[in-house]
Amino acid sequence: MQSDRLLKIVMAVVAVVGFVMLMVFSVNSGKDASLGNLDRGTWNLETLVLDDTETAVIAGTNPTIEFSDEQVAGTGGCNSYQGGYQTDGSALNVGPVAATERFCQDPAGVSDQEVFFLAHLTSADEFQIDDDQLILSADGARLMVLTR
């Protein structure tokens, strides 16, 4: 009889501790969600800012970024690239980045887009994640918008 009561008390304590831990992790994951999701999946370029104008990605290209274990990799739309990256809060430092050197002329403008994409990637000093949208900026100015 007393062992049944002790078992019920232990189970109640375990349930309360489990609930408290769940709440703590939920609150903490909510605070870090904008920072902790950077390395969860492939980011696809949607717009690139050129001369203060957001420009859509050229059809038929798919510039991407993948962040993982302080390494960044992807495609610029023609060539593959890789390099290192570091974050501190929302601060971002990417580079140096090495890319393959294939000559790409189709679709028209892909090489120029890739040059700007990689230059913007390595000059970005801040990132912001809003749901499945990643915004890279430098000195407070938006450089590019990517989505998952």
Summary of the structure (lengths in Angstrom):
residues: 148
radius of gyration: 22.1
end to end distance: 57.1
largest distance: 82.2
contacts: 394
relative contact order: 0.16
helix: 33%
strand: 40%
